[in-house]
């Protein structure tokens, strides 16, 4: 089988996973004819605009499949940042939430960065406004300021370091070893997890993700009674009582890797259910179960699906490629300041990768 045949087989497999996922996990609102039409238009428009599609694991599986099929990227926010910086395309279509588009623009100010919608934001970003955050930092000048990637460009510019969940423990461990005290924002659950993992002195901003905060320990314990052999995978943006039940706690990419490498057939997954597309693609013979949110019988706000990630659609990607709207702009001076902590993160990550290769 030649490389073209192999790619076609992979594409067919991806499309089948999408359809299976949609039919069992999500409300399918597009007909197969509409999906085919939008997909064909996007492929043509990406080529015509010298553009590449970069998508987060939490976006619609249809978008994830299309990004892969067109030579783009499906990943967590750190890999999205790397990919967009290194890819030769002149235009980046960032399917995710607004801080991801801003990060892409900061790292590649010479490129045009478009988003399917500018309304897609994040409760962590909203809950950490720059004026209040700057005042908080000023009150603790002896602390190194570390902010999660889920923040505005202005908040990043105020920080010493930016981290993603995949690298947060390593960075804080490094800073703690140097005797530095940490001011952490905005996710208090992830910050608490990092503090407990490293033993570092971490002062927490009071913020939370509306999706991950909805997972409850009681719901997972009840589900474990039904699936006693299942491994529990948890994103550390969840409350400590949920993280304590995890067989593996980690970032989206770390959870996907755990699903792939663990000798288990069933997994209870406490993160946004968009991740199931990639897990099922890589592990077609394994079963993935959505962890319950908000406890037994409660009416949840999130239902394990970010409402802002869900704003990204095939139709909106077509619209932005045709009309050029929804462009991300970052003030040059602000972007240059934000670039410094982002570059520290990327360099630190690259050095960690080299150390693993050399080990």
C-alpha positions in Angstrom: 0.0 0.0 0.0 1.5 3.4 -1.0 1.5 6.5 1.2 -1.6 7.9 -0.6 -3.6 4.8 0.0 -2.5 4.7 3.6 -3.6 8.3 4.1 -7.0 7.6 2.5 -7.5 4.6 4.8 -6.6 6.8 7.8 -9.0 9.5 6.7 -11.8 7.0 6.2 -11.1 5.6 9.7 -11.2 9.1 11.2 -14.5 9.9 9.5 -16.0 6.7 10.8 -14.8 7.5 14.4 -16.4 10.9 14.0 -19.8 9.5 12.9 -19.7 6.9 15.7 -18.9 9.5 18.2 -21.6 11.9 17.1 -24.2 9.2 17.0 -23.5 8.0 20.5 -22.3 11.1 22.4 -23.5 14.3 20.8 -26.6 15.7 19.1 -25.9 15.5 15.4 -27.3 18.6 13.9 -25.7 18.4 10.4 -26.8 16.0 7.7 -24.1 13.9 6.0 -24.6 16.0 2.8 -24.0 19.3 4.8 -20.9 17.8 6.4 -19.5 16.8 3.0 -20.2 20.2 1.5 -18.6 22.2 4.4 -15.6 19.8 4.4 -15.0 20.2 0.7 -15.3 24.0 0.9 -12.9 24.3 3.8 -10.3 22.2 2.1 -10.5 24.4 -1.0 -10.4 27.6 1.1 -7.5 26.5 3.3 -5.5 25.9 0.1 -6.6 29.2 -1.5 -5.7 31.2 1.6 -2.4 29.4 2.4 -4.0 28.6 5.7 -3.8 25.7 8.2 -6.4 24.6 10.7 -5.2 24.1 14.3 -7.8 22.6 16.7 -8.0 21.8 20.4 -8.9 18.3 21.7 -12.1 19.8 23.1 -13.5 21.0 19.8 -16.2 19.2 17.8 -14.8 15.8 16.5 -15.7 16.9 13.0 -13.3 19.8 13.3 -10.6 17.6 14.8 -10.9 15.1 11.9 -10.8 17.9 9.3 -7.7 19.4 10.9 -5.9 16.1 10.7 -7.1 15.4 7.2 -5.8 18.7 5.9 -2.4 18.6 7.4 -3.2 20.7 10.4 -2.9 19.9 14.1 -5.1 18.5 16.9 -3.5 19.0 20.3 -3.4 20.7 23.6 -2.6 24.4 23.9 1.1 23.9 24.2 1.4 21.9 21.0 -1.0 24.2 19.2 1.4 27.1 20.1 4.4 25.1 18.8 2.7 24.0 15.6 1.4 27.4 14.7 4.8 29.0 15.2 6.7 26.4 13.1 4.2 25.8 10.3 4.9 27.7 7.0 1.3 28.7 6.4 0.6 32.5 6.3 -2.8 32.2 8.0 -3.6 30.2 11.1 -7.3 29.1 11.7 -7.4 28.5 15.5 -10.4 26.4 16.5 -10.6 26.7 20.2 -11.1 29.6 22.6 -9.9 33.2 22.3 -6.7 32.9 24.5 -5.4 30.2 22.1 -5.8 32.6 19.2 -4.0 35.4 21.2 -1.2 33.0 22.1 -0.8 32.1 18.4 -0.7 35.8 17.4 1.9 36.6 20.2 4.2 33.8 19.0 3.7 34.6 15.3 2.9 38.3 15.0 3.7 38.3 11.3 0.9 35.8 10.6 -2.8 36.3 10.2 -4.6 34.5 12.9 -8.4 33.9 12.4 -10.9 32.1 14.7 -14.2 30.6 13.8 -15.7 32.8 16.5 -14.4 35.5 18.8 -17.2 34.8 21.3 -15.5 31.6 22.4 -13.8 32.4 25.7 -13.0 30.6 28.9 -14.2 31.0 32.5 -10.6 31.1 33.7 -9.8 34.0 31.4 -13.0 35.8 32.3 -12.3 35.3 36.0 -8.9 36.8 35.9 -9.2 40.5 34.7 -5.9 42.3 34.3 -6.6 45.2 36.7 -7.5 43.0 39.7 -4.7 40.6 38.8 -2.1 43.3 38.6 -3.1 44.6 42.0 -2.9 41.1 43.4 0.6 40.8 42.0 1.7 44.2 43.4 0.6 43.0 46.8 3.1 40.1 46.7 6.2 41.5 45.0 8.4 38.7 46.5 6.7 36.0 44.5 7.4 34.7 41.0 4.3 35.1 38.9 3.2 32.0 37.0 0.0 32.0 35.0 -1.8 29.2 33.2 -2.1 29.5 29.5 -5.9 30.0 29.9 -5.5 33.7 30.4 -5.6 36.9 28.3 -2.6 38.4 26.6 -2.5 41.2 29.2 -2.3 38.7 32.1 0.4 36.8 30.3 2.3 40.0 29.8 2.2 40.6 33.6 3.6 37.2 34.4 7.2 35.8 34.7 6.2 32.4 33.4 3.3 31.0 31.4 2.6 27.3 31.7 0.2 24.7 30.4 -1.2 21.8 32.4 1.3 19.4 30.7 4.3 21.3 32.0 3.1 23.1 35.1 4.4 20.5 37.7 7.9 20.5 36.0 8.1 24.3 35.9 7.0 24.8 39.5 9.3 22.1 40.7 12.2 23.9 38.9 11.3 27.2 40.5 10.9 25.7 43.9 14.3 24.1 43.7 15.7 27.6 43.1 14.0 28.8 46.3 11.3 30.8 44.6 7.9 31.4 46.1 5.0 31.3 43.5 2.0 33.4 42.8 -0.3 31.2 40.7 -3.3 32.1 38.6 -6.0 31.5 37.6 -7.1 27.9 38.2 -7.1 27.2 42.0 -7.6 23.5 41.5 -4.7 23.0 39.1 -2.6 25.3 41.4 -3.4 23.2 44.4 -2.5 20.1 42.5 0.8 21.5 41.5 1.5 22.7 45.0 0.8 19.2 46.5 2.9 17.5 43.8 5.9 19.7 44.3 5.7 20.9 47.9 6.3 24.5 46.6 5.0 27.6 48.4 2.1 28.6 46.1 -0.3 31.5 46.6 -3.5 30.8 44.6 -5.7 33.1 42.7 -9.4 32.1 43.1 -10.5 30.9 39.7 -11.9 27.7 38.3 -13.0 26.0 35.0 -16.8 25.6 34.9 -16.4 22.2 33.2 -13.9 20.6 35.4 -15.2 22.0 38.6 -18.5 20.2 38.0 -16.9 16.7 38.4 -17.7 15.3 41.8 -16.0 12.5 43.7 -19.3 10.8 44.7 -20.3 10.5 41.1 -17.0 8.8 40.1 -17.2 6.5 43.2 -20.7 5.4 42.1 -19.5 4.8 38.5 -16.6 2.8 39.8 -19.1 0.4 41.4 -20.5 -0.2 37.9 -17.1 -0.4 36.2 -14.7 -1.8 39.0 -11.9 -2.6 36.5 -12.0 0.9 34.8 -9.1 3.2 35.3 -9.9 6.8 36.2 -8.4 9.6 34.2 -8.7 13.1 35.6 -7.6 16.6 34.5 -6.1 18.4 37.5 -8.4 21.4 36.9 -10.9 19.2 38.8 -11.4 19.5 42.6 -8.8 17.7 44.8 -11.4 15.1 45.9 -11.8 14.1 42.3 -8.1 14.1 41.6 -7.5 11.8 44.6 -9.6 9.2 42.9 -7.5 9.3 39.7 -5.3 6.5 38.4 -3.7 9.2 36.2 -4.1 12.9 36.6 -2.7 15.1 33.8 -3.2 17.3 30.8 -5.2 16.3 27.8 -2.2 14.9 26.0 -1.1 13.1 29.1 -4.5 11.5 29.6 -4.6 10.5 25.9 -1.2 8.8 26.3 -2.4 7.1 29.5 -5.4 5.7 27.6 -3.0 4.4 24.9 -0.4 2.8 27.2 -2.3 1.5 30.2 -3.2 -2.2 30.3 -6.9 -1.4 30.8 -9.9 -1.9 28.6 -12.2 0.6 30.3 -11.6 4.2 31.4 -13.7 6.7 33.3 -12.7 10.1 32.0 -13.1 13.3 33.9 -12.5 16.0 31.4 -14.3 17.6 28.4 -15.8 14.8 26.3 -14.3 16.2 23.1 -11.2 14.3 24.1 -13.0 11.0 23.4 -12.6 11.4 19.7 -8.8 11.2 19.9 -8.9 8.5 22.6 -11.2 6.3 20.5 -9.2 6.9 17.4 -6.0 5.7 19.0 -7.6 3.0 21.1 -10.5 1.6 19.1 -10.9 -1.5 21.2 -11.2 0.3 24.5 -14.2 1.8 26.2 -14.4 5.4 27.4 -17.0 6.5 29.9 -17.9 10.1 30.6 -17.4 10.9 34.3 -20.7 12.3 35.8 -20.9 16.0 36.6 -22.6 17.8 39.5 -23.4 14.7 41.5 -26.3 12.3 41.2 -29.5 13.8 39.9 -28.2 17.4 39.8 -28.6 19.7 36.8 -25.1 20.5 35.7 -23.9 23.6 34.0 -21.3 22.0 31.8 -22.2 18.3 31.3 -18.5 17.6 30.5 -18.6 19.8 27.4 -17.2 23.4 27.3 -20.0 25.6 25.9 -17.4 28.0 24.4 -15.5 25.2 22.6 -18.8 24.1 21.2 -19.2 27.4 19.5 -16.6 26.3 16.8 -18.4 24.8 13.8 -17.7 23.8 10.2 -20.0 26.5 9.0 -18.2 29.2 11.0 -14.8 28.0 9.6 -16.2 28.4 6.1 -17.5 31.9 6.9 -14.2 33.1 8.3 -12.1 31.7 5.4 -14.5 33.3 2.9 -14.8 36.7 4.6 -11.6 37.1 6.6 -13.3 38.2 9.7 -12.7 37.3 13.3 -9.0 38.2 13.1 -7.0 38.3 16.3 -5.0 41.4 17.0 -2.6 41.9 19.9 -1.0 45.3 20.7 2.7 45.1 19.6 4.2 46.2 23.0 1.8 44.0 24.9 2.7 41.1 22.7 6.4 41.6 23.1 6.0 41.5 26.9 3.8 38.4 26.8 6.3 36.8 24.5 8.9 36.6 27.2 7.1 34.2 29.6 5.8 32.2 26.7 9.3 31.8 25.3 10.5 30.7 28.8 7.8 28.0 28.7 8.7 26.8 25.2 12.4 26.8 25.9 11.9 24.9 29.2 9.8 22.3 27.4 12.3 21.9 24.6 15.1 21.4 27.2 13.0 18.8 29.1 12.5 17.0 25.8 16.2 17.0 25.1 17.0 15.7 28.6 14.6 12.8 28.1 16.2 11.9 24.8 19.7 12.0 26.4 18.7 10.0 29.4 
